[in-house]
Amino acid sequence: MTQILVNRLQASVMDLRPDLFPLFRETVAKIDKADAAGCEATRDIGFATADAILDAAVDIVPRDIENILHRIGCAHQLLDTVYDYAHRGFEIDDVVKKLAGLLQGAAKGLADAYEIDMHATRLDFYLPQRPDQQN
């Protein structure tokens, strides 16, 4: 399993953050194939894998625009979860923390990609960096 995972991550000497987007794209393609074939077990495994990728994405600052858009999509998906949990009376704190992590990570990824000084532009007012994301 480790060898497969290593081969699917884009290697970069300059950037040690894993590239989750290719894993996500492949997982969704497998979900689509499972839907077309009517294989519910494979579909469920695909959704579980997509959920695991979402959980991993919360703590990894995205490295490129595809990964940033993936984080925004993850956050959008979690909005449905928050609504559902709140409607049913479930605790939403963990989901809200994931949302915050995804959005802050996406902002940090964009700031890094476009060399935006979040403090100089005062964008850090709304998007403070977590201690593990500071330069």
Buried (B, 14 or more C-beta within 10 A) or exposed (E): EEEEEEEEBEEEEEEEBBBBBBBBEEBBEBBEEBEEEEBEEBBEBBBEBBEEBBEBBBEBBBBBEBBBBBBBBBBEBBEEBBEEBEEEEEEBEEBBEBBBBBBBBBBBBBBBBEEBEBEEEEBBEEBBBEEEBEE
